[in-house]
Amino acid sequence: MTVTSDLRKIEVQTKWKKNVQTEHFVRGFQFLVDEPSKIGGDNEAPTPLEYVLGSFNGCLLVVIDLVAKELDFQYQDIHINSFAIVDRRGLFGTADVSPYYQTVVNEIKFETTQTTEKLEAVKELVIKRCPLYNLLKNAGVEINLNWSIGA
C-alpha cells in the first residue's frame, strides 16, 4: 500500500515477555500488556481491552479539542469516565457471543460557560470524526455518550 500525505502509517513492534505478557514499541515509547492472574497473566500491566478503552477516552479528547477550537467552544476542564461491558464467555469459548465489548458508556462533564446547544454541536462533529468511536460503532458496539456541563 502506498502511503500518501493524507494517509498515515501506524506501526507497532511487539516482543513476547512471558506467559501472556507482551511489550510494545511505538515511536520511541514502550508499554506492557498483561492479564490478571486468573487468566494466566502476572497482573503487571493493563489488559488489551483496558488499553483500548483508555485509548477511546484519549481519542475522544483529542477530537473534542480540535472541534472545540473550530467552533470556539471554550472550556476550563473536562472530567471523563468510561466503562465497558464484556461477556467473557466469548473469550473462553463457552458461548457464541462477541469476545469484545458489548457496550461502552462514556461520561464527560465539561467545566464551561457555553450552552448545552453548543456542546451538542461539538458532540455531533466528534461522533463523525473520532476514529476510535467509529471503529467501535462499526464493530457493532453499543456506545452511550453522556456529556454534560457542570463541575
C-alpha positions as CSV (number, residue, x, y, z in Angstrom):
1,M,0.0,0.0,0.0
2,T,1.3,3.4,-0.9
3,V,1.2,6.0,1.9
4,T,0.3,9.5,0.6
5,S,0.3,12.7,2.5
6,D,-3.4,12.1,3.6
7,L,-2.6,8.6,4.9
8,R,-0.5,7.8,8.0
9,K,1.2,4.5,8.7
10,I,1.0,3.4,12.3
11,E,3.5,0.7,13.3
12,V,4.0,-1.2,16.5
13,Q,6.7,-3.8,17.2
14,T,5.8,-6.4,19.9
15,K,8.0,-8.6,22.0
16,W,6.7,-11.6,23.9
17,K,7.9,-11.3,27.5
18,K,6.4,-14.2,29.5
19,N,3.1,-16.0,29.9
20,V,0.5,-13.6,28.3
21,Q,2.6,-10.5,28.8
22,T,3.9,-8.5,25.8
23,E,6.0,-5.4,25.4
24,H,5.1,-2.9,22.6
25,F,7.3,-0.3,21.0
26,V,5.7,2.7,19.2
27,R,7.7,5.8,18.0
28,G,10.2,5.6,20.9
29,F,7.6,4.8,23.5
30,Q,7.1,1.4,25.1
31,F,4.3,-0.2,27.2
32,L,3.4,-3.5,28.6
33,V,0.2,-5.5,28.1
34,D,-0.7,-8.2,30.6
35,E,-3.7,-10.1,32.0
36,P,-4.9,-10.7,35.6
37,S,-3.6,-13.8,37.3
38,K,-6.9,-15.7,36.9
39,I,-6.4,-15.5,33.1
40,G,-2.8,-16.6,33.2
41,G,-1.1,-13.3,33.5
42,D,1.0,-11.7,36.2
43,N,-1.2,-8.6,36.6
44,E,1.7,-6.3,35.9
45,A,0.0,-4.1,33.3
46,P,-3.4,-3.2,31.8
47,T,-5.2,-5.7,29.6
48,P,-5.6,-5.1,25.8
49,L,-9.3,-4.2,26.3
50,E,-8.3,-1.8,29.1
51,Y,-5.8,-0.1,26.8
52,V,-8.5,0.2,24.1
53,L,-10.9,1.9,26.5
54,G,-8.2,4.3,27.6
55,S,-7.4,5.0,24.0
56,F,-11.1,5.6,23.3
57,N,-11.1,8.3,26.1
58,G,-7.9,9.8,24.7
59,C,-9.1,9.8,21.1
60,L,-12.4,11.5,22.1
61,L,-10.4,14.2,24.0
62,V,-8.1,14.8,21.0
63,V,-11.1,15.2,18.7
64,I,-13.0,17.3,21.3
65,D,-10.1,19.7,21.4
66,L,-9.9,20.0,17.6
67,V,-13.6,20.6,17.2
68,A,-13.9,22.9,20.2
69,K,-11.3,25.2,18.6
70,E,-13.1,25.1,15.3
71,L,-16.4,26.0,16.9
72,D,-15.0,28.4,19.5
73,F,-16.2,26.2,22.3
74,Q,-14.3,27.3,25.4
75,Y,-13.9,25.0,28.4
76,Q,-11.9,25.2,31.6
77,D,-11.7,21.4,32.3
78,I,-13.0,18.1,31.3
79,H,-13.8,15.1,33.6
80,I,-14.1,11.8,31.7
81,N,-15.0,8.3,32.8
82,S,-15.8,5.3,30.6
83,F,-16.7,1.7,31.3
84,A,-17.3,-1.2,29.0
85,I,-19.2,-4.4,29.5
86,V,-17.6,-7.6,28.1
87,D,-19.1,-11.1,28.1
88,R,-16.1,-13.2,29.0
89,R,-17.9,-16.3,27.7
90,G,-16.8,-15.2,24.2
91,L,-13.1,-15.2,25.1
92,F,-13.4,-18.6,26.9
93,G,-15.5,-20.2,24.1
94,T,-18.3,-21.2,26.4
95,A,-21.0,-19.3,24.5
96,D,-21.4,-17.9,20.9
97,V,-21.1,-14.3,21.9
98,S,-18.8,-11.5,20.9
99,P,-15.4,-11.6,22.8
100,Y,-15.1,-7.8,22.7
101,Y,-17.2,-5.0,24.2
102,Q,-21.0,-5.4,24.3
103,T,-21.5,-1.8,25.5
104,V,-19.3,1.2,26.2
105,V,-20.6,4.1,28.4
106,N,-18.8,7.3,28.3
107,E,-19.5,10.2,30.7
108,I,-17.9,13.6,30.3
109,K,-18.5,16.7,32.4
110,F,-17.3,19.9,30.8
111,E,-16.5,22.9,33.0
112,T,-17.6,25.6,30.7
113,T,-19.9,28.7,30.5
114,Q,-21.0,27.5,27.0
115,T,-24.6,26.4,26.3
116,T,-25.8,22.8,26.0
117,E,-26.7,23.6,22.4
118,K,-23.1,24.4,21.6
119,L,-22.0,21.3,23.4
120,E,-24.3,19.2,21.3
121,A,-22.8,20.8,18.1
122,V,-19.3,19.7,19.4
123,K,-20.6,16.2,20.2
124,E,-22.1,15.8,16.7
125,L,-18.8,16.6,15.0
126,V,-16.8,14.5,17.4
127,I,-19.0,11.5,16.7
128,K,-18.4,11.9,12.9
129,R,-14.6,12.4,13.3
130,C,-13.4,10.3,16.2
131,P,-11.5,7.3,14.8
132,L,-12.0,5.0,17.8
133,Y,-15.6,5.9,18.3
134,N,-16.3,4.9,14.7
135,L,-14.1,1.8,14.9
136,L,-16.2,0.6,17.9
137,K,-19.5,1.7,16.3
138,N,-18.7,-0.1,13.1
139,A,-17.9,-3.3,15.1
140,G,-21.5,-3.2,16.4
141,V,-20.6,-2.0,19.9
142,E,-23.4,0.0,21.6
143,I,-21.9,3.3,22.6
144,N,-23.6,5.7,25.1
145,L,-22.2,9.2,25.2
146,N,-23.4,11.0,28.3
147,W,-22.0,14.5,28.1
148,S,-23.0,17.4,30.4
149,I,-22.0,20.8,31.6
150,G,-21.1,21.1,35.3
151,A,-18.3,20.8,37.8
